[in-house]
Amino acid sequence: MATGSDGVLLLGGVPLGDPRDASARLRDALATADVVAAEDTRRLARLASDLGVEVGGRVVTFREDNEVARTPGLVDAVRRGETVLLVTDGGMPSVSDPGYRAVAACLAEDLAVRCLPGPSAVLMALALSGLPTDRFCFEGFAPRAEGKRRTWFRALATEPRTAVFFESPRRLAGLLAVAVAELGGERRGAVCRELTKTHEEVVRGTLAELAAWAGERDVLGEITVVLGPAAPVTPEPEDLAAEVLGLAADGRRLKDAAREVAAAHGVSANALYDAALRARG
């Protein structure tokens, strides 16, 4: 809840490519905000021109390299009662783009922060991928160093949710090669390129197919990768025998313990009971 000040930090969702995706509220905010903090002022000018809007307030840069230094000034403006509009080159501020520090600083002082909903490469790629959407996670940008990439992919080896992340086009082929090495070529995925732009493209297939596709061409544009969930792994009865014996040691009948553990892991209760007997000797 805001203090007595009427100032507000507005997070403006900016079209990913096609300026016609801009909301009416974003158009109004560009024209009326006291301060417009933009990741790239030249892109801001182009966006305003495409929308037929004249930016009415003062314009400042707000990039990754000056976010820390610029944040106190934006907070001061909000504290004085001004409306500060924060926009990036495309998508939602603070999601793998500058903005989080300004949001956190305003909230720490109980200043108002509001959002103008807009395009999201994450949700758009997820919807277009053809992969499960009931549960998903966002992993930001993939690590650049190969060793860190391998560790990162190993953590996703058993991830039961669809994962979405960003990657540079020049590193895409190498990334997919590492994904095949760590996750296997049969895991499914999708590469989404230039979403909402003239050359929008979505390539779907196994990781092996995607790696082959990326390795055969010069991939250009902004890339969002969607990785399908890992196939559920059913443990072997022998791997669960100790858990059954542990319950039996607490006083449960062995058959009851086997049924309970089997139900939790989706294995045969009879096979688990037999495995527990063998383990008990």
Backbone torsions as a table, in degrees:
resi	resn	phi	psi	omega
1	MET	NA	132.2	-176.2
2	ALA	-72.9	160.1	175.3
3	THR	-81.1	-161.8	-179.1
4	GLY	-64.5	-21.0	178.9
5	SER	-65.8	144.3	174.7
6	ASP	-93.8	6.4	179.9
7	GLY	-66.9	156.6	-178.8
8	VAL	-154.0	143.2	170.0
9	LEU	-96.6	119.3	179.1
10	LEU	-103.7	126.4	173.5
11	LEU	-95.3	113.1	-174.9
12	GLY	-100.5	116.2	174.9
13	GLY	-70.4	120.8	-175.2
14	VAL	-104.0	140.2	178.7
15	PRO	-50.6	141.8	178.4
16	LEU	-70.9	-31.4	-178.7
17	GLY	-152.8	-64.3	-176.3
18	ASP	-76.6	115.8	-176.7
19	PRO	-63.2	-18.2	179.3
20	ARG	-67.6	-11.4	176.4
21	ASP	-78.4	-6.1	-179.1
22	ALA	-64.9	140.0	179.0
23	SER	-81.0	159.2	176.3
24	ALA	-62.0	-34.6	-179.8
25	ARG	-67.9	-35.8	176.8
26	LEU	-66.0	-42.2	177.5
27	ARG	-58.0	-47.0	-179.7
28	ASP	-62.2	-42.0	-177.6
29	ALA	-66.6	-38.0	177.7
30	LEU	-61.1	-35.5	-177.2
31	ALA	-81.5	-27.0	-169.6
32	THR	-114.2	-15.3	-177.0
33	ALA	-62.4	145.6	177.2
34	ASP	-71.7	-35.9	180.0
35	VAL	-133.6	134.6	172.1
36	VAL	-117.9	113.2	178.9
37	ALA	-97.8	113.8	-171.2
38	ALA	-119.5	141.2	177.2
39	GLU	-63.4	-37.8	178.9
40	ASP	-141.2	112.7	-175.4
41	THR	-66.8	-27.7	177.7
42	ARG	-69.6	-39.8	176.6
43	ARG	-67.8	-35.3	175.9
44	LEU	-60.7	-45.0	-179.8
45	ALA	-62.2	-39.1	179.3
46	ARG	-66.6	-43.0	179.0
47	LEU	-61.5	-46.8	-179.8
48	ALA	-60.7	-40.6	178.6
49	SER	-63.9	-44.8	179.6
50	ASP	-61.5	-34.0	-178.0
51	LEU	-87.9	-6.3	-177.3
52	GLY	68.1	33.4	-177.1
53	VAL	-115.7	140.6	172.8
54	GLU	-101.8	121.7	179.4
55	VAL	-68.1	120.3	-172.7
56	GLY	-89.0	-28.2	-175.8
57	GLY	-94.6	-177.9	178.1
58	ARG	-77.7	144.3	-175.3
59	VAL	-108.4	131.9	175.1
60	VAL	-130.1	154.5	176.1
61	THR	-81.8	147.2	177.5
62	PHE	-146.3	89.4	-173.7
63	ARG	-117.5	173.0	179.0
64	GLU	-57.4	-37.1	-174.8
65	ASP	-81.9	-11.2	177.3
66	ASN	-127.5	11.4	-176.6
67	GLU	-59.5	-44.5	-178.3
68	VAL	-63.9	-45.0	-177.4
69	ALA	-71.0	-32.8	-174.3
70	ARG	-83.4	-24.8	-174.1
71	THR	-57.3	-46.1	-178.7
72	PRO	-57.3	-37.7	179.3
73	GLY	-66.0	-37.6	177.7
74	LEU	-68.1	-39.7	178.2
75	VAL	-64.2	-40.9	177.4
76	ASP	-59.2	-41.3	-179.8
77	ALA	-63.0	-42.5	178.4
78	VAL	-64.9	-41.9	180.0
79	ARG	-61.5	-32.6	179.3
80	ARG	-76.8	-4.4	179.2
81	GLY	100.6	10.8	-178.3
82	GLU	-89.2	158.0	172.8
83	THR	-96.0	120.5	179.4
84	VAL	-110.4	119.0	177.7
85	LEU	-98.9	124.7	179.7
86	LEU	-108.7	122.2	178.9
87	VAL	-132.0	148.7	175.9
88	THR	-111.9	-173.9	-178.3
89	ASP	-67.9	-24.8	178.9
90	GLY	-179.0	142.1	-179.7
91	GLY	90.3	-157.7	-172.4
92	MET	-102.5	124.5	175.4
93	PRO	-53.0	144.2	177.9
94	SER	84.5	-12.4	177.1
95	VAL	-99.5	94.7	-174.1
96	SER	56.5	27.2	176.3
97	ASP	-146.1	163.1	178.3
98	PRO	-57.4	148.7	176.8
99	GLY	146.8	-33.4	-174.8
100	TYR	-59.1	-42.7	-177.2
101	ARG	-63.3	-40.5	179.6
102	ALA	-66.4	-40.6	177.7
103	VAL	-61.2	-50.4	-177.6
104	ALA	-61.6	-40.4	-178.5
105	ALA	-66.8	-40.2	178.2
106	CYS	-66.7	-44.2	-179.0
107	LEU	-64.6	-33.0	178.9
108	ALA	-64.1	-24.8	178.6
109	GLU	-103.6	12.9	177.7
110	ASP	61.3	35.1	176.2
111	LEU	-94.7	153.5	-174.2
112	ALA	-73.2	135.8	173.5
113	VAL	-129.6	125.5	177.7
114	ARG	-130.4	164.8	-174.3
115	CYS	-126.5	136.8	171.5
116	LEU	-101.2	100.6	-173.0
117	PRO	-55.6	145.8	-178.9
118	GLY	-156.9	-162.2	-175.0
119	PRO	-68.2	149.2	177.7
120	SER	-135.1	116.7	178.0
121	ALA	-62.7	-32.1	-178.4
122	VAL	-63.5	-54.1	-176.9
123	LEU	-68.9	-36.9	-179.7
124	MET	-65.5	-45.8	178.8
125	ALA	-63.2	-42.0	178.7
126	LEU	-59.2	-45.5	-177.7
127	ALA	-66.2	-34.4	-176.8
128	LEU	-85.2	-14.4	-171.4
129	SER	-69.2	-27.9	-173.7
130	GLY	79.2	7.4	179.1
131	LEU	-97.8	164.1	-177.0
132	PRO	-55.7	136.0	-177.9
133	THR	-115.7	-0.3	-176.1
134	ASP	-68.0	-30.6	176.0
135	ARG	-139.7	132.1	178.0
136	PHE	-151.5	163.4	176.4
137	CYS	-133.7	152.4	178.1
138	PHE	-109.9	126.9	-173.4
139	GLU	-108.7	9.6	178.6
140	GLY	68.9	-140.8	177.0
141	PHE	-91.7	140.5	176.3
142	ALA	-65.7	144.7	177.3
143	PRO	-59.7	149.8	-178.4
144	ARG	-83.9	-43.5	-176.2
145	ALA	-71.3	138.0	-174.7
146	GLU	-61.3	-41.2	179.8
147	GLY	-61.1	-42.1	178.2
148	LYS	-68.4	-33.7	177.7
149	ARG	-63.7	-42.8	-179.3
150	ARG	-62.4	-44.9	177.6
151	THR	-61.5	-41.3	-179.5
152	TRP	-62.4	-45.4	179.4
153	PHE	-68.0	-34.7	177.8
154	ARG	-61.4	-35.1	178.1
155	ALA	-67.6	-24.3	178.9
156	LEU	-92.2	-1.1	-174.5
157	ALA	-60.5	-34.7	-179.0
158	THR	-113.9	15.2	-178.0
159	GLU	-64.5	119.0	-176.9
160	PRO	-80.3	-6.4	-179.5
161	ARG	-103.5	155.2	170.0
162	THR	-66.1	135.7	-178.2
163	ALA	-113.1	139.6	179.2
164	VAL	-122.8	134.7	177.7
165	PHE	-152.2	165.9	-179.1
166	PHE	-102.4	155.3	175.6
167	GLU	-153.3	150.9	174.7
168	SER	-73.1	142.0	180.0
169	PRO	-61.1	-33.4	-177.9
170	ARG	-74.5	-15.8	178.8
171	ARG	-105.7	1.4	-173.1
172	LEU	-63.2	-46.5	-177.2
173	ALA	-60.4	-43.4	178.7
174	GLY	-65.1	-40.2	178.2
175	LEU	-59.9	-47.4	-177.5
176	LEU	-67.5	-32.7	176.2
177	ALA	-63.6	-42.5	177.3
178	VAL	-65.8	-38.5	179.0
179	ALA	-60.9	-42.1	178.2
180	VAL	-63.1	-43.2	-178.8
181	ALA	-63.7	-37.5	-174.9
182	GLU	-91.8	-31.3	-173.9
183	LEU	-111.0	-11.2	-175.9
184	GLY	91.6	151.6	-174.9
185	GLY	-76.9	-12.1	-174.6
186	GLU	-89.3	-13.3	177.3
187	ARG	-60.7	138.0	-175.5
188	ARG	-92.0	154.2	-179.9
189	GLY	-161.4	-174.3	177.2
190	ALA	-152.7	143.2	173.5
191	VAL	-113.2	121.7	-178.0
192	CYS	-111.5	125.4	-172.9
193	ARG	-124.2	135.7	173.7
194	GLU	54.8	48.4	-177.6
195	LEU	-59.0	133.3	-179.2
196	THR	70.2	1.9	-178.1
197	LYS	-98.8	176.9	-174.3
198	THR	-57.6	-40.2	-175.3
199	HIS	-103.4	34.6	178.2
200	GLU	-54.8	137.4	-178.3
201	GLU	-150.0	136.2	174.9
202	VAL	-126.3	120.7	179.8
203	VAL	-111.8	124.4	-176.4
204	ARG	-118.2	148.9	177.3
205	GLY	161.8	-167.1	174.6
206	THR	-76.4	164.2	177.8
207	LEU	-60.5	-36.0	177.9
208	ALA	-63.2	-42.4	179.1
209	GLU	-66.5	-41.1	179.8
210	LEU	-67.0	-39.3	178.8
211	ALA	-64.1	-40.7	178.1
212	ALA	-64.7	-42.0	179.5
213	TRP	-61.6	-47.6	-177.4
214	ALA	-68.0	-31.6	-178.1
215	GLY	-75.1	-12.4	-175.7
216	GLU	-99.5	1.2	-175.2
217	ARG	-150.2	166.4	171.4
218	ASP	-87.4	104.9	-179.2
219	VAL	-83.0	129.2	-179.2
220	LEU	-120.4	162.1	173.0
221	GLY	94.1	-178.6	-179.6
222	GLU	-82.9	133.4	-170.9
223	ILE	-116.8	132.7	169.3
224	THR	-123.5	127.8	-178.8
225	VAL	-108.5	136.7	176.2
226	VAL	-117.5	126.6	-178.4
227	LEU	-112.0	123.8	-179.2
228	GLY	-65.9	159.7	-179.1
229	PRO	-68.3	154.6	176.6
230	ALA	-69.1	145.1	175.6
231	ALA	-66.0	136.6	179.4
232	PRO	-61.1	139.3	-179.3
233	VAL	-106.3	121.7	177.1
234	THR	-90.8	119.4	-177.6
235	PRO	-68.8	154.6	175.5
236	GLU	-75.3	146.3	178.8
237	PRO	-52.4	-38.2	-178.8
238	GLU	-61.3	-30.7	-178.8
239	ASP	-73.3	-17.6	-176.2
240	LEU	-106.6	-2.5	-175.6
241	ALA	-60.1	-39.4	-179.0
242	ALA	-62.7	-36.4	178.9
243	GLU	-65.5	-39.8	178.0
244	VAL	-64.4	-45.4	-179.0
245	LEU	-65.0	-33.0	177.4
246	GLY	-63.9	-41.5	177.3
247	LEU	-67.1	-38.6	179.2
248	ALA	-64.6	-35.6	179.0
249	ALA	-66.2	-23.4	177.9
250	ASP	-85.4	2.6	174.1
251	GLY	113.6	-3.2	178.9
252	ARG	-81.0	150.4	172.0
253	ARG	-63.8	144.2	-175.7
254	LEU	-58.3	-40.8	-179.1
255	LYS	-66.1	-39.3	178.5
256	ASP	-66.0	-40.6	178.6
257	ALA	-63.3	-40.7	179.3
258	ALA	-63.8	-41.8	178.8
259	ARG	-62.7	-42.3	-177.8
260	GLU	-64.4	-47.0	-178.9
261	VAL	-68.5	-38.6	179.7
262	ALA	-62.4	-41.9	180.0
263	ALA	-64.6	-35.4	-178.6
264	ALA	-72.0	-28.2	-174.0
265	HIS	-113.2	-1.3	177.3
266	GLY	70.6	36.5	177.3
267	VAL	-117.8	170.1	-179.6
268	SER	-70.1	129.2	179.0
269	ALA	-66.2	-38.2	179.7
270	ASN	-65.6	-44.0	179.8
271	ALA	-64.2	-36.9	-179.7
272	LEU	-70.9	-37.8	177.3
273	TYR	-62.2	-44.3	178.5
274	ASP	-63.3	-41.0	-180.0
275	ALA	-64.6	-38.5	178.7
276	ALA	-65.3	-40.0	177.8
277	LEU	-61.9	-43.6	-179.4
278	ARG	-64.7	-41.4	-178.9
279	ALA	-67.3	-32.8	-180.0
280	ARG	-74.0	-23.9	177.6
281	GLY	75.7	NA	NA
